[in-house]
Amino acid sequence: MGQLITVTPKPTIKPGVAVFELNRSLTGMGHERYASADIAGHRPVDELARRLFATGGVQAVHVYSNVVTVELAEGGDDDGLVDVMRDLFTYYREGVEVADPMAAS
């Protein structure tokens, strides 16, 4: 359940940098930059940055509206980053029991 995000990788000329375009804005007209996994916020853009850092191959994340720029860590690659972004709003996954609000407590 939840809506998948369409993620389009964009070409870059700078090694170690990956750029992705999403089909929805995460920051409006604001810029958000994350240089570490120590993120205090609870907005979708904060959660996306946390998840990207959790992959282990990310050094920094910058988000402007619907464009996500990822600086890869030394030896890191962008494998799996599209999946992380695409599934940001997917709440129910295979094997997870869906709560029934009508069930008796």
Steps between C-alpha positions, in 0.01 A plus 500: 500500500620851442591666177826424323717791390623506142878547507700595191882486524659797323842499335783677680854590399642503853622162627359401836179702457161356409199715410140382501177671398180404685141541385414698815653784696637419845617849605280745312733783395745439786842336500588229750856375547605210719867432569449220751244241605431699818164644387255635757200585279200282422395635160502270194820665374670428836389136487627468143843630602511259797418207273759604242770523767392159633610341172860561610624645173390862542710793622252789454148564372355819351133535410348791314133458421490175301873464424714283729878529471704235679873524565623144518747385766846385395448174315121537517262463210140590427371141497175480692449876542215508248319232703542701822349809340224313315380329819505807727119507534444122494365416844388140475745246367481128438504310827378797707156458652264787416324648802121473498347806670165318531647202688410470868781592739 
